[in-house]
Amino acid sequence: MNEQSRHTVTAFDEELAALEAMILELGDRASAAMRQAMAALADRDSVAAARVVEKDGAIDALQAKAEALAVNIIALRAPMADDLRTVVAAIKISALLERTADYARNIARRVPEVTAKYPKPLRQTLERMSDEAGTMLTDIVKAYATRDVALAEAVTAHDDIVDALHDELTEGLIQLMIERPDQIGQAAHLLFIGKHIERIGDQATNIAEMVTYAATGRQPPVRDTDGERLAA
């Protein structure tokens, strides 16, 4: 290998490493946003919730930077095989993490509307659901970092737990609306919060599929994206 070729390979490796670092930072920021939004909800802390909303712009900017780097790598380096899958997966994962952070932001925006304590069983279900989805998100970032397909598949399997808890929460909130008409407004906000958490679990599942694709070449299934269209 001549000096020019060696320089090109080194630069390519550095760009891939920089891209991976951005994805991991996005994962850390999205996870933190979710934890902070749920902590603000538990404490009914509108100031802490506002901080989550304020930080979302920096996450958006980081995602745009990662996507631009990935596109530049494809345009200038023309990666093939495993390297190409790695870059394509990074583009997809960066968008999924940015969307995950958007759901956390949406949760934070609703915190000021949850002004009173609601029944303990509902709080416990919401907390369990948040814990499960948060674990999925943490684990899938770890799976991406280590290229751990087994862990990615475990994350995918875990989504059924989040979905079941979401169903339980929805049923309980509808019952609350029936029994306590004065709680209808607050319960409606909690329904949206529950849906946002459920979607965070779905995003972790989508990322898991991209981790598997990057490692094995296995194409992820085509999904209906109508569920993405949620009010903030």
N, C-alpha and C positions, 0 to 999 in steps of 0.2 A: 504494500500500500504506500503510495507516495504521500508527500507532506500535505498536498492540497486535499486529497481524499481523507486523510487522517483528520484534518481540521474540520472537514464537512461532517464526518461521523461524530466528532466530539460536540460540535455545535448542535447537531440533531439530538443527541443524547441529553444535552443541557436543556433544550427546548421541551423535550418530553418530560424531564424532571420538573421544570418550571410549571408545566401544565398540570402535572399530578399534584404539585404543591398547592396550586390554586384550587383544584377540586377538593382537596382535603380541608383547606381553609373554608371553602364554601360549606362543606359538611359540618365543620365545627360551628360556624356562625349560624347555620340553620338550626342545629340542635340547641344552641344557646338561646336563640330566639323563641323556640318552642318552650323550653324550660322557664324562661323569664316571663313569657306570656301567661303560662299556667300558674306560676307563682303569684303574679299580679292578680289573676282571677281569684285565687284562693284567699288572698289578703284584701281583695277589693281595693287594690292600690292603683288608682288612675294615673299617678305620676310615673310609677314603674311601667305601666302599660304604654304610656306615651313615649317612654324611652325606646321600647321595642319598635314602635312605629317609626320613630326617627332614624333608627339604625338600618331600616330596610333599604334605604337608598344606597348605602355603601355596599350592601349585598348585591343589589342590582348591578352596580358598577363593576364589582368583582366578577360577576357572571359574564358581563359583556366583555371584559378584558380576557377572560379564559376562552370564550368563544372566538374572539379575534385572533388569539394566539393559535388556537387549533386550526382555524381556517388558513392562517398564514403557513403553518406547518404543511398542510395538505398542498397548498399552492406552490410552495418553494421547494419542499423536500420530496414530494411525490411518494409518500410512504406506501409500502406494500404489505400484504398479508397481516401478520400479527400487529405490526406497528400501525397500519391503517385502521384496524379494528379498535386499537387502543385510543386513537385520536377521535374516531367517530363516536365511540362510547363516551369519551370525555365531553364532547359537545352535548350529547343527550343528557348525561348525568348533571352537567352544570345547569341546564335548563330545569331539570327536575328538582334540584336543590333550591334553585331560585324560587320555584313555585312553592316548594315546601315552606320557605321563609315567608312567602306571601300569606300562606294559611296561618302561620304564627302571628303575622301582623294583623290579619283579620280577627283573630281571637282577641288580640290586645285591644283593638278598636272597640270591641263589644264590652270590655271590662267595665267602663263607666255606667253601662246600662244594667249591670247585675248589682243592684243596690242593697239587696237583703239576703239573708241566709235562706237557702232552700233545703228541702228535706235531706237528712243525713244519708239515707240510702242512695239518693241521686248523686250527692257529692262523692260518695265512695265509688259509685260506678264510673263517674267522670274521671276521678283520680286514677282508677285502675286502667281505664281506657287510655288516658294520657301516658301513664307509665309504660304500658305495653307498646304504644306507638313510638314513644321516645326511645325505648330499648331497640326497636326495629331500626330506627334511624341511626342510632349509635353503632349498632352492629353492622349495618350495611356500609357505613363509612369505613369501618375497620376491614370489612371484606374487600372493599375497593383497594385499600392501602396494601393489603396482603395478597390480593388476587385469590381469595379463599372462596371457591365455588361452593363448597359444602355449607359454609356459613351463609352465603347468599341464598342458597336454597332453603335453609332453615328460616331465614327472614321471610321468604315468600310463604312458607307454610304457616308462619305465625300470624299472618294477616287475618285468618279466620277468627282468631280470638278477638281482635279489634272489631271486626264486623259484628260478632255476636254481642259484644259489649255495647256497640252503637245501637243495635236493635233494642237491647234492654233499656238503655238510656232514653231512646225515643219513646218507647212504650210508657216509661215512667213519667216523662215530661208531658205527654198527652193526657195521662191520668191526672197529673197535677193541674193542668188547664181546666179539666172537667170539674175537679173538686174545689179549685181555688180560682175563680174567675179574676180575682185581683192580681194573680200571678201570671196571667196570660202573656203580658208583654215581656216579662223577665224570662219566662219559659221559652218564648220564641227565640230570644237571643241565645239561650242555652242550647236549643236545637241546632242553631247554626254553628255554635262552638263545637258541639259534638260531631257535626258533619265535617267541619274543618279538621278535627283530629282524625276522623276516619279517612279523610283524603290524604293526610300525612302518612298514614299507614299504607295507603295505595301507592303513594309516591316512592316510599321505601321499597315496595314490591317491584315497581317499575325499574328502580335503580338496580335492584338485585338481578333482574333479567339482563340489564346492560352489562353488569359485572360478569355474568355468565357468558354473554355474547363475546365480550372482549377476550375472555380466557379460552373459550372453546369454539367460537364461531357459530354457536347455536342461535338462530334468529329468534327474537322475542315475538310473542303473539301480537296480532293486530288487535287494538282495543278501541272500544267506543269512548270517545272523549267528551260526550255530553255531560258526564258527571263533573267535569271540570268547571262548568259554567255556574259558578256560585256568586251570589251577591256578597259584597264585602261587609 
